[in-house]
Amino acid sequence: MNSHRRGTGSTALVAGVVLAGMAWSTSLVAVPADDWAALRTGDEVFRAACATCHGARGTGVEKSIRGFDVDPPDFTDCKFTSREPKNDWVGIATEGGPLKGFSPMMPAFGKVLTRDQIEAAVGHAKGFCPERHWPPGEFNLPKALYTGKAFPEDEAAWSVKATVEEPVAIIGKFVVATRIGARHQLEAAIEGGAQQVDVEHDDGTVTRRWGEGAADLAVAWKSVLWQHLPAGTIGSVTLDVFLPTGDERDGFSDGIFKFEPALAIGQIIPHVGFLQLQGGAELSTDTSRAEHVVFWRAAVGRTFRRDGYRRAWSPMVEVVGETALADDAPVEWGIAPQLQIALSRRQHVRLGAGVLVPINDFESRQLELKAYLVWDWYDGGFGEGW
């Protein structure tokens, strides 16, 4: 969820949370308690409970009318309104602001309004967004270790992967992504670390040494091709460009440009979980240094929330495969059981960890441990919402 400066990122939702609470508490006095049961539609609940501060059109009312300094968020701002899934807004209205690390001025209304009434009011508030091409937050599925997501994001992620047998490698990666408009995302990523490198000498002997350095800088563009919430599906196309900036001597770079087009699909399966698919190719500009590679990945899992609204945790299993486009090149298969958990109450800082287990070609491949920490910075500062 988000926090408060009008129409800007994470601070906007704090305004929404605080002001919604103040509006509701004010209207509880204005509307007799016996009348709350008669409210049925989202418009009725919103006008009775929320419009005092948010206005009948969701754009907020003037300070001279509302009587306090905090500016209400603009529900017609689709960048704000579409960000989070409906269930997160319902949770705050039901249990109060502290549920997601927001102000305690937002009280809990689960004992005043029914679940149906709260859902109707939230649906009405989200409906003030006039542009339907913004992918809703329900499509922001849990991040898998290897399968790329279809949803465009504002986030920073740190990951580390390591092998446990020789040749040992410990590689870190930093990714920062920013959303461009409703359907696009720009991303930059860099890897680096240490790994054991085999060195062949003039006499034919091979020794092993440690090398360290940075890999190629990658920049990527993502565009949503389609999204349809009733069907639970979203699809995006991505293009990664790898610039030859890495350390060739220690095996972190092939010293050439590479391009990686891919298609990512997210599918919500009601009452079951979710499925994420990705397929693409890593195209080399010099096949004498690096072959073309095709890959396919799939992640299936389910998100659980304690009491329906609190911190989420998502067990997943991925199946990954890839092969070089060369004669007799083997297909390398692997399976990756993993778990993502939300660290913050706001769900905007999450930890994921798992292991990639080869399921063929065991002699030349080994287990890979991998973990990441992701921060959705649009939803608030790293230290907020805990």
C-alpha positions, 0 to 999 in steps of 0.5 A, a space after each residue: 500500500 502507499 503513503 502521503 503526498 497528493 498523487 505521489 507514490 507511497 505517501 499518497 496512501 497514508 493520506 487515503 488511509 487517514 482521510 478515509 478513517 476520518 471521513 468514516 468516523 465523521 459519517 458514523 455520527 452523521 448517519 444513524 447506526 441503524 441506517 448502515 445496514 441499509 447501504 448496499 451499493 458502493 456509491 451509497 457506502 462511499 457517499 455516506 462514509 467517505 465523501 465527507 473528505 474524499 468528495 463525491 467524485 473522489 478528488 477530495 474536498 477543500 481544506 476550508 470544508 474538511 477542516 484539517 491540513 492533510 490533503 486527500 489523495 485523488 482517486 482519479 489518479 490511476 497511477 495511485 488507484 491501480 497500484 494495490 490489489 483490492 484486498 489490501 484496501 479492504 484489509 485496511 478499512 476492515 482492521 485499521 491503518 496499523 494493519 499495514 503500518 499506517 497511521 492509527 488514525 485510520 480505525 477498524 470498521 470490520 464491526 461497523 460495516 460488513 465485508 460486502 459493504 467495505 468491498 463495494 466502497 473500495 470497488 467504487 473508489 477504485 472505479 474513479 480511475 477513468 483509464 482501464 488500461 492500467 494493470 490492476 495490482 492483483 497482477 503483481 504476483 510474487 517474484 520468482 527466482 528465475 521466471 520474469 514477471 509480466 507486471 510493470 513495477 517500481 522496485 529495487 532488488 538485491 540477489 545473491 546466488 552461490 554454488 557449494 561445490 568446485 568450481 565455487 561461485 558467489 555472484 550478487 546482482 542489483 536491479 532497479 526498475 521504474 514504471 513508465 506510464 501505465 504499461 511500461 517499465 525501464 530496468 537496469 541490472 548489474 552482476 558481480 562477485 567472485 568465482 573460481 576460474 580454471 587457467 590452462 598453462 603452456 605445459 597443458 596443466 590446469 590450475 584453479 584460481 579465484 577471480 572477481 569482477 563485474 558482469 555486463 551491464 544490462 538494460 531492459 524494457 518491458 511493455 504489457 501487451 494485454 491484461 484482463 482481470 476477469 480472465 486473470 491473465 496478463 502478458 508482457 514482452 521484454 527486451 534485455 540488452 547486455 552491454 560488454 562492460 564486464 570482466 572478460 579475464 575472470 569469466 564474467 563477460 564474453 566481451 560482446 553485445 547480447 540481446 534477450 527478447 522474451 514473453 512473460 505471462 501471469 495467470 491467476 487461478 481462482 482458489 488455487 494460486 497462480 502460474 507464471 510463464 516466460 520464454 525467450 532467447 539470448 541472442 549473441 552478436 558473435 557465435 564464436 564467443 557465445 552461442 545463441 540460447 533459448 530458455 523457458 521457465 514456469 513458476 506455480 505457487 499460492 499466496 497465503 495471508 494470516 487472517 486474510 489480510 496480514 503478512 503474505 507468504 508464497 511457496 512456489 516451485 519453478 521448472 527451468 530449461 535452456 539449450 544452446 542453438 548448436 548441434 547436439 547441444 543438451 537441454 539443461 533442466 532444473 527444478 527450484 522449490 522456493 519461498 517468498 515472505 513479506 517482511 514488512 506489514 506493508 508488504 513492500 519489502 519481501 524476501 525470497 529464497 530457494 535452491 535450483 536442483 539440476 534434474 539432468 547432466 549431473 556431472 557438469 552441473 551442481 546445486 545453486 542456492 539463491 536468495 533475494 531482497 526486494 523493495 517496492 519503493 513506490 509503496 514507501 521508504 525501506 524503513 516504513 511500514 514495519 
